[in-house]
C-alpha cells in the first residue's frame, strides 16, 4: 500500500489520525476545507493556489487558468499552426480523408466566439471550444464542399488545444463526407471519439487527464454520446465503421 500522507500539500498542516483529507487526480493531498477556499482551474481542475499551481489567471471571458496550464497555453495563430499541421496527417493515417479542407487555423478569445455563437460557460469542456468554417458551392447538379478553416478558443493548454483541433477535424470530415443527418449525440460523440483516440496514443499525464475527462463526462451529448459511439465503433471495428459511415452517410447500427 502507498504510504499515508502526513501533511497538506496546500497549507503544510500535519494530518491528525482520523482527519478527512482529499486527493485530486494529480495526486495532491489536501485538507477538505480548501475546497471552499480556492477555485478550480477550468482545464486541469486543480485547486488554483500558490502551492499547487503557482496561482492562476482569469481570462476576460471568465475562465480561470492555473499557471501550470498557462505554461503551455496556445494563444496565437503562430503557436497553433505547427500543432495543427502535425495533427492532420495522423488522422489521415486513421483513414480520414479531407478532400476540400483548407488547413487554415484561427485562434479567437472567448468573448469573440461568444459574439458569434452565444455565451460561453467558463467551466464548459465540450461546447464553444471551436468551430469550422464551411462553404457549399453548387453548379447545376454538382455540389462542392469546402472547409475553409478551423477556429479554436485561445488560451487552452496544448494537450487540451490539440484534442479540440482533432474534435473540429472530426466535424470537418463529416461535413466533407456529406454525413449530414446524424443525431447531435452521434456527431459530437464521434468527434470526441477521435480526440479520445488521439489522447490515448500519447504517454503524458496531461493526455491521460484528457482521456479521464472524456470517459467521465456526464454530459448527455458530449459524454454519453461519446461512450455510445465508442462502443459502436469498437463493435464493428474502427476502420469498418468509418468506411460504413463514409459510404452510407450514417453510422452502422448499434
Phi, psi and omega in degrees: 000146178293151180296147178290138178294147183249334184222150178290134180289345183261310185251356179068008178293139177289141175281137177260155181305132180086352180290141178275129175225166184239154177232124177276177185299332184275359178093006178282129181253129186209161179298142181302327184299335184291341175300329180272350185260333186232142175282171180253150177293136182290346180259303188260348179069014170291155170290129184274103178208167186298319186291323184270321190232358186073023183087198183197180182228134174263121180284159179302333180275001176103348179291141175254122181241126179288163182290335174297315179286325178299333184298333179244011187298142177259114186248341189228161176298325180296321177290324187284326189305307181294331178295312181294320181295333177278332184281316186306316179297332178294318178294326176300321179293333178282351179110003179272123178252143188234054176293115183109003179269124169263111189281072179247134184243139172231148178237122183237147176286163185298325181293321178294315178298320181297327178298328183264334190230012180097176185292147178261140175271119182304334181261005183291138177244347186238354186233145174060029175271342180183172176200164178249151171266129185229143180223137175243122178253134181236131174229102186064236179270000182269139178233132176237128181253139181227133167257109188259040172135160178236133176246132181233145178300134181284160173083006177282140173298154195302316181297318177296318177299314181298317177298324178293320176299314179300316178303313182292327174295331173298315176299320179298316181297315180299319180294313181293330178277000179062035173269088196259340193244030176289143167303152185300323181295329178288316181295310180292324178296321177296315180295322176290329175298318178297317178297320179299312179299318180300311181294324182298333183276359185247133190267031183258156175302323181295322177293320178295325176297317180295322175299313180300316181299318179292318182296327186258358185301121182279353184299132183294335180269301187280330181267295179296324176300316177300313184295323177291318179293320177301315179296321180295313181290330175291321180299315185266346189090134187301311183298316180293319179295322179294315178297319177301315180298318182295314186277332182255350180059034173199165179282155172295162182295149178289000000 
